[in-house]
Amino acid sequence: MIEQILSPECWLVFLADWTLFLQAFGVTVMVSIAALALALALGVVFGVMSTSHYRLPRSVARAYVEAIQNTPLVLQAYVFYLALPYVGVMMGQVSVGIFAVGIYHGAYIAEVVRAGIQSIPRGQAEAAASQGFTYVQTMRWVILPQTVKIILPPLVNQMVNLIKNTSVIALIGGTDLMNRTNDWATSGASIYGPPFLVCGVLYFLLCFPLSTWGRRYEERLKKKDHHAEQELKKLEEELS
Amino acid sequence: MKRLHRMGALLLSALAILAISTSAPAANLPDDVQAIVKRGELRVGVKSDVPGFSMQDLSGNYAGLEVDLAKKLAEAMGLKADDVVFTAVTAKTRGQLLDTGDIDMVLATFTITEERKQIWNFSSSYYTDAVSLLVKKNSGISGYADLTNKRIGVAEGSTSKDALIKAAKENGVTLTDTDNIQTFPDYPSIKAALDAGQVQAFCVDGSILSGYLDPSTEILSTVRFAPQEYGVTTKLSNKGLASFVEEKITGWLSDGTIDKIISANGVTPSFKK
Protein backbone atom coordinates (compact mmCIF):
# COMPACT_ATOMS: atom_id res chain seq x y z
CA MET A 1 0.00 0.00 0.00
CA ILE A 2 2.59 2.56 1.13
CA GLU A 3 5.09 1.52 -1.57
CA GLN A 4 2.41 2.05 -4.19
CA ILE A 5 1.44 5.46 -2.85
CA LEU A 6 5.09 6.51 -3.00
CA SER A 7 5.61 5.15 -6.51
CA PRO A 8 5.21 7.70 -9.34
CA GLU A 9 4.66 4.89 -11.87
CA CYS A 10 1.60 3.69 -9.97
CA TRP A 11 0.19 7.21 -9.94
CA LEU A 12 0.73 7.56 -13.69
CA VAL A 13 -1.17 4.34 -14.42
CA PHE A 14 -3.91 5.47 -12.06
CA LEU A 15 -4.18 9.01 -13.43
CA ALA A 16 -4.48 7.69 -16.98
CA ASP A 17 -7.96 6.47 -16.00
CA TRP A 18 -9.03 9.62 -14.13
CA THR A 19 -12.17 10.07 -16.23
CA LEU A 20 -13.55 6.78 -14.88
CA PHE A 21 -13.14 8.08 -11.34
CA LEU A 22 -14.59 11.48 -12.21
CA GLN A 23 -17.66 9.80 -13.66
CA ALA A 24 -18.02 7.58 -10.58
CA PHE A 25 -17.60 10.62 -8.32
CA GLY A 26 -20.40 12.27 -10.32
CA VAL A 27 -22.67 9.29 -9.58
CA THR A 28 -21.88 9.54 -5.87
CA VAL A 29 -22.57 13.30 -5.83
CA MET A 30 -25.82 12.85 -7.74
CA VAL A 31 -27.08 10.04 -5.51
CA SER A 32 -26.04 12.05 -2.42
CA ILE A 33 -27.91 15.20 -3.44
CA ALA A 34 -31.09 13.39 -4.45
CA ALA A 35 -31.04 11.13 -1.37
CA LEU A 36 -30.40 14.15 0.84
CA ALA A 37 -33.43 15.96 -0.58
CA LEU A 38 -35.58 12.87 -0.06
CA ALA A 39 -34.26 12.28 3.47
CA LEU A 40 -34.88 15.90 4.52
CA ALA A 41 -38.40 15.87 3.10
CA LEU A 42 -39.25 12.54 4.77
CA GLY A 43 -37.54 13.61 7.98
CA VAL A 44 -39.51 16.84 8.37
CA VAL A 45 -42.85 15.26 7.45
CA PHE A 46 -42.46 12.20 9.71
CA GLY A 47 -40.78 14.23 12.45
CA VAL A 48 -43.77 16.59 12.60
CA MET A 49 -46.15 13.61 12.36
CA SER A 50 -44.61 11.97 15.40
CA THR A 51 -45.37 15.05 17.54
CA SER A 52 -48.98 15.17 16.35
CA HIS A 53 -51.89 15.10 18.81
CA TYR A 54 -53.55 12.36 16.78
CA ARG A 55 -52.75 8.73 17.22
CA LEU A 56 -52.76 7.65 13.56
CA PRO A 57 -49.99 9.91 12.20
CA ARG A 58 -48.01 9.24 15.36
CA SER A 59 -48.19 5.45 14.89
CA VAL A 60 -47.42 5.67 11.18
CA ALA A 61 -44.31 7.74 11.90
CA ARG A 62 -43.31 5.39 14.72
CA ALA A 63 -43.67 2.31 12.50
CA TYR A 64 -41.55 3.90 9.75
CA VAL A 65 -38.80 4.99 12.11
CA GLU A 66 -38.63 1.68 13.99
CA ALA A 67 -38.72 -0.50 10.85
CA ILE A 68 -35.93 1.44 9.20
CA GLN A 69 -33.73 2.12 12.22
CA ASN A 70 -33.70 -1.47 13.37
CA THR A 71 -32.70 -3.18 10.13
CA PRO A 72 -29.37 -2.81 8.30
CA LEU A 73 -29.09 -0.45 5.36
CA VAL A 74 -27.40 -3.12 3.25
CA LEU A 75 -30.42 -5.38 3.68
CA GLN A 76 -32.76 -2.55 2.71
CA ALA A 77 -30.69 -1.91 -0.42
CA TYR A 78 -30.90 -5.62 -1.30
CA VAL A 79 -34.68 -5.50 -0.88
CA PHE A 80 -34.90 -2.60 -3.33
CA TYR A 81 -32.49 -4.12 -5.80
CA LEU A 82 -33.13 -7.85 -5.60
CA ALA A 83 -36.60 -8.34 -4.13
CA LEU A 84 -38.71 -5.59 -5.70
CA PRO A 85 -38.11 -6.88 -9.27
CA TYR A 86 -40.18 -9.96 -8.31
CA VAL A 87 -43.19 -7.73 -7.73
CA GLY A 88 -42.56 -5.87 -10.96
CA VAL A 89 -40.62 -2.87 -9.65
CA MET A 90 -37.34 -2.69 -11.53
CA MET A 91 -34.91 -0.12 -10.20
CA GLY A 92 -31.40 0.68 -11.36
CA GLN A 93 -28.62 1.07 -8.82
CA VAL A 94 -28.77 4.86 -8.87
CA SER A 95 -32.48 4.83 -7.98
CA VAL A 96 -31.86 2.16 -5.35
CA GLY A 97 -29.18 4.42 -3.89
CA ILE A 98 -31.48 7.43 -3.79
CA PHE A 99 -34.48 5.59 -2.33
CA ALA A 100 -32.74 3.20 0.04
CA VAL A 101 -30.32 5.77 1.47
CA GLY A 102 -32.92 8.57 1.40
CA ILE A 103 -35.52 6.50 3.25
CA TYR A 104 -32.95 5.17 5.70
CA HIS A 105 -31.67 8.58 6.73
CA GLY A 106 -35.16 10.03 6.50
CA ALA A 107 -36.02 7.89 9.53
CA TYR A 108 -33.04 9.20 11.50
CA ILE A 109 -33.75 12.78 10.51
CA ALA A 110 -37.39 12.30 11.58
CA GLU A 111 -36.12 11.43 15.05
CA VAL A 112 -33.84 14.46 15.05
CA VAL A 113 -36.75 16.72 14.03
CA ARG A 114 -39.07 15.14 16.62
CA ALA A 115 -36.55 15.72 19.39
CA GLY A 116 -36.09 19.31 18.21
CA ILE A 117 -39.81 20.05 18.24
CA GLN A 118 -40.29 18.47 21.67
CA SER A 119 -37.48 20.59 23.08
CA ILE A 120 -39.49 23.78 22.41
CA PRO A 121 -41.60 24.58 25.48
CA ARG A 122 -45.28 23.68 25.08
CA GLY A 123 -46.27 27.22 26.02
CA GLN A 124 -45.03 28.47 22.66
CA ALA A 125 -47.51 26.34 20.73
CA GLU A 126 -50.27 27.31 23.15
CA ALA A 127 -49.40 31.00 22.77
CA ALA A 128 -49.43 30.68 18.97
CA ALA A 129 -52.80 28.90 19.12
CA SER A 130 -54.20 31.67 21.32
CA GLN A 131 -53.20 34.15 18.62
CA GLY A 132 -55.22 32.21 16.06
CA PHE A 133 -52.36 30.31 14.36
CA THR A 134 -53.34 27.03 12.77
CA TYR A 135 -51.27 23.87 13.49
CA VAL A 136 -49.29 24.15 10.25
CA GLN A 137 -48.75 27.90 10.76
CA THR A 138 -47.57 27.29 14.31
CA MET A 139 -45.07 24.74 13.06
CA ARG A 140 -43.92 26.85 10.10
CA TRP A 141 -43.58 30.24 11.85
CA VAL A 142 -43.08 29.50 15.53
CA ILE A 143 -41.78 26.03 16.31
CA LEU A 144 -39.61 24.83 13.39
CA PRO A 145 -37.50 28.03 13.08
CA GLN A 146 -36.55 27.68 16.74
CA THR A 147 -35.63 24.03 16.38
CA VAL A 148 -33.10 24.71 13.61
CA LYS A 149 -30.19 25.60 15.86
CA ILE A 150 -30.98 22.74 18.21
CA ILE A 151 -31.17 20.08 15.54
CA LEU A 152 -28.43 21.42 13.29
CA PRO A 153 -25.52 19.46 14.81
CA PRO A 154 -27.25 16.05 14.69
CA LEU A 155 -28.79 16.93 11.32
CA VAL A 156 -25.43 17.71 9.71
CA ASN A 157 -24.14 14.52 11.27
CA GLN A 158 -26.90 12.62 9.47
CA MET A 159 -26.19 14.43 6.19
CA VAL A 160 -22.50 13.52 6.31
CA ASN A 161 -23.37 9.92 7.18
CA LEU A 162 -25.80 9.86 4.29
CA ILE A 163 -23.09 10.83 1.81
CA LYS A 164 -20.81 8.10 3.10
CA ASN A 165 -23.63 5.55 3.15
CA THR A 166 -24.36 6.06 -0.56
CA SER A 167 -21.41 3.69 -0.96
CA VAL A 168 -23.88 0.89 -0.18
CA ILE A 169 -24.67 0.75 -3.90
CA ALA A 170 -21.12 -0.48 -4.48
CA LEU A 171 -22.44 -3.81 -3.17
CA ILE A 172 -25.08 -4.06 -5.85
CA GLY A 173 -22.91 -3.09 -8.77
CA GLY A 174 -23.71 0.62 -8.84
CA THR A 175 -20.88 2.46 -10.56
CA ASP A 176 -20.36 4.91 -7.71
CA LEU A 177 -17.00 6.05 -6.38
CA MET A 178 -16.58 3.15 -3.95
CA ASN A 179 -17.49 0.50 -6.50
CA ARG A 180 -15.25 2.01 -9.17
CA THR A 181 -12.34 2.24 -6.74
CA ASN A 182 -12.76 -1.37 -5.57
CA ASP A 183 -13.04 -2.62 -9.11
CA TRP A 184 -10.21 -0.58 -10.59
CA ALA A 185 -7.88 -1.24 -7.68
CA THR A 186 -8.21 -4.98 -8.01
CA SER A 187 -8.14 -5.46 -11.76
CA GLY A 188 -5.40 -5.02 -14.33
CA ALA A 189 -2.16 -4.03 -12.69
CA SER A 190 -3.67 -4.34 -9.19
CA ILE A 191 -2.63 -0.85 -8.17
CA TYR A 192 -4.67 -0.18 -5.05
CA GLY A 193 -2.64 2.43 -3.12
CA PRO A 194 -3.40 5.59 -5.13
CA PRO A 195 -7.07 4.81 -5.94
CA PHE A 196 -8.02 4.10 -2.31
CA LEU A 197 -6.20 7.22 -1.15
CA VAL A 198 -7.92 9.38 -3.78
CA CYS A 199 -11.28 7.75 -3.03
CA GLY A 200 -10.89 8.69 0.63
CA VAL A 201 -9.85 12.24 -0.25
CA LEU A 202 -12.85 12.69 -2.55
CA TYR A 203 -15.33 11.53 0.11
CA PHE A 204 -13.59 13.84 2.56
CA LEU A 205 -13.90 16.77 0.14
CA LEU A 206 -17.59 16.07 -0.11
CA CYS A 207 -18.26 15.72 3.63
CA PHE A 208 -15.84 18.15 5.25
CA PRO A 209 -17.29 21.38 3.78
CA LEU A 210 -20.75 20.24 4.83
CA SER A 211 -19.78 19.56 8.43
CA THR A 212 -17.78 22.81 8.58
CA TRP A 213 -20.73 24.75 7.18
CA GLY A 214 -23.00 23.13 9.75
CA ARG A 215 -20.76 24.14 12.63
CA ARG A 216 -20.36 27.73 11.40
CA TYR A 217 -24.08 28.15 10.75
CA GLU A 218 -24.85 26.92 14.24
CA GLU A 219 -22.37 29.37 15.76
CA ARG A 220 -23.87 32.23 13.73
CA LEU A 221 -27.38 31.38 14.91
CA LYS A 222 -26.23 31.24 18.51
CA LYS A 223 -24.45 34.59 18.15
CA LYS A 224 -27.60 36.08 16.67
CA ASP A 225 -29.56 34.76 19.65
CA HIS A 226 -27.09 36.23 22.05
CA HIS A 227 -27.30 39.54 20.21
CA ALA A 228 -31.10 39.53 20.36
CA GLU A 229 -30.96 38.74 24.07
CA GLN A 230 -28.69 41.69 24.69
CA GLU A 231 -31.00 43.99 22.71
CA LEU A 232 -33.97 42.74 24.69
CA LYS A 233 -32.19 43.33 27.96
CA LYS A 234 -31.27 46.86 26.91
CA LEU A 235 -34.87 47.54 25.95
CA GLU A 236 -36.12 46.24 29.27
CA GLU A 237 -33.65 48.39 31.17
CA GLU A 238 -34.71 51.49 29.24
CA LEU A 239 -38.35 50.77 29.92
CA SER A 240 -37.95 50.17 33.63
CA MET B 1 37.89 -56.00 19.12
CA LYS B 2 39.56 -53.47 16.90
CA ARG B 3 37.66 -54.82 13.94
CA LEU B 4 34.41 -54.61 15.86
CA HIS B 5 35.23 -51.04 16.70
CA ARG B 6 35.83 -50.26 13.05
CA MET B 7 32.62 -51.96 12.12
CA GLY B 8 30.81 -49.96 14.76
CA ALA B 9 32.25 -46.77 13.32
CA LEU B 10 31.18 -47.83 9.86
CA LEU B 11 27.70 -48.58 11.09
CA LEU B 12 27.52 -45.27 12.85
CA SER B 13 28.63 -43.33 9.82
CA ALA B 14 26.17 -45.28 7.66
CA LEU B 15 23.45 -44.37 10.14
CA ALA B 16 24.59 -40.76 10.04
CA ILE B 17 24.43 -40.71 6.24
CA LEU B 18 20.99 -42.28 6.39
CA ALA B 19 19.89 -39.71 8.91
CA ILE B 20 21.21 -36.87 6.76
CA SER B 21 19.53 -38.22 3.64
CA THR B 22 16.13 -38.58 5.30
CA SER B 23 16.24 -35.16 6.86
CA ALA B 24 17.69 -33.70 3.67
CA PRO B 25 14.44 -32.29 2.20
CA ALA B 26 13.85 -30.18 5.30
CA ALA B 27 17.42 -28.93 5.29
CA ASN B 28 17.27 -28.07 1.59
CA LEU B 29 14.06 -26.11 1.86
CA PRO B 30 14.40 -22.37 1.23
CA ASP B 31 14.24 -20.08 4.26
CA ASP B 32 10.71 -18.85 3.65
CA VAL B 33 9.45 -22.45 3.35
CA GLN B 34 11.30 -23.42 6.52
CA ALA B 35 9.63 -20.56 8.32
CA ILE B 36 6.25 -22.08 7.39
CA VAL B 37 7.32 -25.56 8.50
CA LYS B 38 8.60 -24.14 11.78
CA ARG B 39 5.32 -22.34 12.34
CA GLY B 40 3.59 -25.68 11.81
CA GLU B 41 0.82 -24.36 9.58
CA LEU B 42 0.51 -23.41 5.94
CA ARG B 43 -1.85 -20.47 5.45
CA VAL B 44 -3.68 -20.65 2.15
CA GLY B 45 -6.22 -18.30 0.60
CA VAL B 46 -8.98 -20.12 -1.27
CA LYS B 47 -12.40 -19.24 -2.61
CA SER B 48 -15.32 -20.30 -0.47
CA ASP B 49 -17.98 -20.28 -3.19
CA VAL B 50 -16.63 -22.12 -6.24
CA PRO B 51 -17.91 -25.70 -6.37
CA GLY B 52 -15.28 -28.19 -7.51
CA PHE B 53 -12.45 -25.73 -6.91
CA SER B 54 -12.96 -24.63 -3.35
CA MET B 55 -16.25 -24.65 -1.59
CA GLN B 56 -16.86 -24.21 2.10
CA ASP B 57 -19.59 -26.43 3.52
CA LEU B 58 -21.91 -25.51 6.37
CA SER B 59 -19.60 -26.99 8.99
CA GLY B 60 -16.77 -24.76 7.75
CA ASN B 61 -14.72 -27.38 5.90
CA TYR B 62 -13.30 -26.66 2.49
CA ALA B 63 -13.34 -29.10 -0.42
CA GLY B 64 -12.26 -28.99 -4.03
CA LEU B 65 -9.36 -29.20 -6.43
CA GLU B 66 -7.53 -26.19 -5.01
CA VAL B 67 -8.01 -27.43 -1.46
CA ASP B 68 -6.53 -30.81 -2.40
CA LEU B 69 -3.57 -29.11 -4.09
CA ALA B 70 -2.92 -26.96 -1.03
CA LYS B 71 -2.93 -30.04 1.20
CA LYS B 72 -0.50 -31.80 -1.14
CA LEU B 73 1.81 -28.78 -1.04
CA ALA B 74 1.71 -28.86 2.77
CA GLU B 75 2.61 -32.54 2.73
CA ALA B 76 5.49 -31.83 0.35
CA MET B 77 6.83 -29.39 2.94
CA GLY B 78 6.73 -32.12 5.57
CA LEU B 79 3.57 -30.84 7.23
CA LYS B 80 0.34 -32.77 7.59
CA ALA B 81 -2.68 -32.18 5.36
CA ASP B 82 -4.52 -30.94 8.46
CA ASP B 83 -1.89 -28.27 9.04
CA VAL B 84 -3.32 -26.15 6.24
CA VAL B 85 -5.27 -23.17 7.54
CA PHE B 86 -7.69 -21.94 4.90
CA THR B 87 -8.79 -18.33 4.59
CA ALA B 88 -11.68 -17.42 2.33
CA VAL B 89 -10.62 -14.83 -0.24
CA THR B 90 -12.29 -13.03 -3.14
CA ALA B 91 -10.86 -11.67 -6.37
CA LYS B 92 -10.66 -8.38 -4.52
CA THR B 93 -8.93 -9.43 -1.32
CA ARG B 94 -6.53 -12.19 -2.32
CA GLY B 95 -3.66 -10.03 -3.58
CA GLN B 96 -3.75 -7.69 -0.62
CA LEU B 97 -3.83 -10.57 1.87
CA LEU B 98 -0.70 -12.00 0.24
CA ASP B 99 1.05 -8.64 0.45
CA THR B 100 0.25 -8.15 4.10
CA GLY B 101 1.59 -11.65 4.87
CA ASP B 102 -1.70 -12.89 6.34
CA ILE B 103 -1.57 -15.85 3.97
CA ASP B 104 1.39 -17.69 2.44
CA MET B 105 -0.16 -18.56 -0.88
CA VAL B 106 -3.33 -18.22 -2.91
CA LEU B 107 -5.05 -21.01 -4.80
CA ALA B 108 -8.23 -19.24 -5.76
CA THR B 109 -8.89 -19.43 -9.51
CA PHE B 110 -6.23 -16.73 -9.75
CA THR B 111 -5.60 -16.04 -13.43
CA ILE B 112 -1.98 -15.62 -14.48
CA THR B 113 -1.37 -12.36 -16.39
CA GLU B 114 1.78 -10.52 -17.38
CA GLU B 115 0.71 -7.49 -15.32
CA ARG B 116 0.08 -9.60 -12.22
CA LYS B 117 3.43 -11.34 -12.61
CA GLN B 118 5.06 -7.98 -11.86
CA ILE B 119 3.32 -7.93 -8.49
CA TRP B 120 3.22 -11.56 -7.35
CA ASN B 121 4.91 -14.88 -8.16
CA PHE B 122 2.81 -17.32 -10.15
CA SER B 123 3.47 -21.01 -10.56
CA SER B 124 2.84 -22.83 -13.82
CA SER B 125 -0.83 -23.15 -14.53
CA TYR B 126 -2.61 -26.12 -12.95
CA TYR B 127 -5.87 -25.49 -14.75
CA THR B 128 -6.94 -23.76 -17.96
CA ASP B 129 -10.44 -22.48 -18.39
CA ALA B 130 -12.37 -20.23 -20.76
CA VAL B 131 -14.66 -17.37 -19.80
CA SER B 132 -18.31 -17.81 -20.65
CA LEU B 133 -21.73 -16.37 -19.90
CA LEU B 134 -24.55 -17.71 -17.76
CA VAL B 135 -27.96 -16.52 -18.96
CA LYS B 136 -31.59 -17.34 -18.27
CA LYS B 137 -32.97 -19.87 -20.73
CA ASN B 138 -35.80 -17.53 -21.70
CA SER B 139 -33.54 -14.48 -22.12
CA GLY B 140 -33.20 -14.90 -25.89
CA ILE B 141 -29.44 -14.33 -25.65
CA SER B 142 -27.58 -16.69 -27.96
CA GLY B 143 -24.40 -14.85 -28.88
CA TYR B 144 -22.39 -11.64 -28.71
CA ALA B 145 -24.83 -9.74 -30.97
CA ASP B 146 -27.60 -10.04 -28.36
CA LEU B 147 -25.54 -8.35 -25.69
CA THR B 148 -25.45 -4.73 -26.93
CA ASN B 149 -28.38 -3.48 -24.83
CA LYS B 150 -27.91 -5.91 -21.96
CA ARG B 151 -26.30 -5.56 -18.57
CA ILE B 152 -23.64 -8.10 -17.69
CA GLY B 153 -22.53 -8.82 -14.13
CA VAL B 154 -18.85 -9.46 -13.41
CA ALA B 155 -16.89 -9.77 -10.18
CA GLU B 156 -14.80 -6.87 -8.94
CA GLY B 157 -11.14 -7.35 -9.71
CA SER B 158 -11.62 -10.20 -12.17
CA THR B 159 -10.10 -10.27 -15.63
CA SER B 160 -13.42 -11.30 -17.19
CA LYS B 161 -14.58 -7.73 -17.82
CA ASP B 162 -11.76 -6.68 -20.13
CA ALA B 163 -11.71 -10.10 -21.77
CA LEU B 164 -15.44 -9.92 -22.54
CA ILE B 165 -15.21 -6.41 -24.01
CA LYS B 166 -12.29 -7.53 -26.16
CA ALA B 167 -13.93 -10.78 -27.31
CA ALA B 168 -17.15 -8.92 -28.18
CA LYS B 169 -15.16 -6.37 -30.16
CA GLU B 170 -13.48 -9.14 -32.14
CA ASN B 171 -16.98 -10.33 -32.98
CA GLY B 172 -18.05 -6.88 -34.10
CA VAL B 173 -20.03 -5.98 -31.00
CA THR B 174 -19.25 -2.91 -28.92
CA LEU B 175 -19.76 -3.24 -25.18
CA THR B 176 -18.79 -0.46 -22.79
CA ASP B 177 -17.70 -0.50 -19.21
CA THR B 178 -20.28 2.10 -18.20
CA ASP B 179 -23.31 0.88 -20.15
CA ASN B 180 -23.01 -2.90 -20.22
CA ILE B 181 -20.84 -3.95 -17.31
CA GLN B 182 -21.77 -4.01 -13.63
CA THR B 183 -19.29 -5.12 -11.05
CA PHE B 184 -20.30 -7.01 -7.89
CA PRO B 185 -18.24 -7.91 -4.83
CA ASP B 186 -18.84 -11.67 -5.10
CA TYR B 187 -20.37 -14.36 -7.32
CA PRO B 188 -23.52 -15.07 -5.29
CA SER B 189 -24.59 -11.42 -5.62
CA ILE B 190 -24.22 -11.64 -9.39
CA LYS B 191 -26.39 -14.76 -9.44
CA ALA B 192 -28.98 -13.02 -7.26
CA ALA B 193 -28.96 -10.03 -9.63
CA LEU B 194 -29.36 -12.41 -12.59
CA ASP B 195 -32.31 -14.14 -10.93
CA ALA B 196 -33.93 -10.79 -10.16
CA GLY B 197 -33.42 -9.69 -13.75
CA GLN B 198 -31.16 -6.77 -12.81
CA VAL B 199 -28.45 -8.19 -15.04
CA GLN B 200 -29.09 -10.40 -18.05
CA ALA B 201 -25.81 -12.29 -18.08
CA PHE B 202 -23.26 -13.48 -15.54
CA CYS B 203 -19.74 -13.46 -16.93
CA VAL B 204 -16.88 -15.39 -15.38
CA ASP B 205 -14.73 -18.45 -15.99
CA GLY B 206 -16.76 -21.43 -17.20
CA SER B 207 -15.74 -23.70 -14.34
CA ILE B 208 -17.03 -21.17 -11.81
CA LEU B 209 -20.27 -20.69 -13.78
CA SER B 210 -20.96 -24.43 -13.70
CA GLY B 211 -21.40 -24.09 -9.95
CA TYR B 212 -24.26 -21.64 -10.48
CA LEU B 213 -26.05 -23.55 -13.20
CA ASP B 214 -29.68 -24.38 -12.31
CA PRO B 215 -32.75 -25.54 -14.28
CA SER B 216 -33.66 -21.99 -15.33
CA THR B 217 -30.22 -20.99 -16.61
CA GLU B 218 -27.74 -22.14 -19.23
CA ILE B 219 -24.08 -21.53 -20.06
CA LEU B 220 -23.70 -20.14 -23.58
CA SER B 221 -21.69 -22.60 -25.64
CA THR B 222 -21.34 -19.99 -28.41
CA VAL B 223 -19.50 -17.55 -26.16
CA ARG B 224 -16.20 -18.95 -24.99
CA PHE B 225 -13.16 -16.75 -24.95
CA ALA B 226 -9.97 -15.77 -23.24
CA PRO B 227 -8.53 -18.98 -21.91
CA GLN B 228 -7.59 -18.27 -18.30
CA GLU B 229 -4.71 -20.04 -16.67
CA TYR B 230 -4.86 -20.52 -12.93
CA GLY B 231 -1.60 -20.50 -10.98
CA VAL B 232 -0.51 -20.78 -7.37
CA THR B 233 0.32 -17.27 -6.21
CA THR B 234 2.86 -16.19 -3.61
CA LYS B 235 4.15 -12.85 -2.37
CA LEU B 236 6.74 -11.42 -4.75
CA SER B 237 9.48 -11.35 -2.11
CA ASN B 238 8.97 -15.02 -1.19
CA LYS B 239 11.15 -16.30 -4.04
CA GLY B 240 12.13 -19.48 -2.24
CA LEU B 241 8.53 -20.46 -1.59
CA ALA B 242 7.66 -19.66 -5.21
CA SER B 243 10.38 -21.93 -6.62
CA PHE B 244 9.39 -24.70 -4.20
CA VAL B 245 5.77 -24.48 -5.35
CA GLU B 246 6.80 -24.28 -9.01
CA GLU B 247 8.93 -27.40 -8.70
CA LYS B 248 6.08 -29.34 -7.10
CA ILE B 249 3.42 -28.16 -9.53
CA THR B 250 5.46 -28.93 -12.65
CA GLY B 251 6.28 -32.33 -11.18
CA TRP B 252 2.64 -33.10 -10.52
CA LEU B 253 1.66 -31.82 -13.96
CA SER B 254 4.02 -34.23 -15.70
CA ASP B 255 3.31 -37.29 -13.55
CA GLY B 256 -0.48 -36.93 -13.88
CA THR B 257 -1.15 -36.15 -10.21
CA ILE B 258 -2.96 -32.91 -11.09
CA ASP B 259 -5.06 -34.59 -13.79
CA LYS B 260 -6.15 -37.10 -11.17
CA ILE B 261 -7.10 -34.38 -8.69
CA ILE B 262 -9.04 -32.54 -11.41
CA SER B 263 -11.07 -35.59 -12.39
CA ALA B 264 -11.60 -36.55 -8.74
CA ASN B 265 -13.27 -33.19 -8.21
CA GLY B 266 -15.34 -33.45 -11.39
CA VAL B 267 -14.23 -30.18 -12.97
CA THR B 268 -13.22 -31.14 -16.50
CA PRO B 269 -11.77 -28.00 -18.11
CA SER B 270 -14.11 -26.28 -20.57
CA PHE B 271 -11.10 -25.34 -22.63
CA LYS B 272 -8.35 -27.59 -23.94
CA LYS B 273 -4.98 -26.17 -24.94
Interface residues (C-beta under 8 A of the other chain):
Chain A: M1 L20 Q23 Y78 Y81 L82 A83 P85 Y86 M90 Q93 A170 L171 I172 G173 G174 T175 N179 N182 D183 A185 T186 S187 G188 A189 S190 Y192
Chain B: A91 K92 G95 Q96 D99 E115 R116 Q118 I119 G153 E156 G157 S158 T159 K161 D162 D177 T178 Q182 T183 F184 P185 S189 I190 A192 A193 D195 A196 G197 Q198 V199
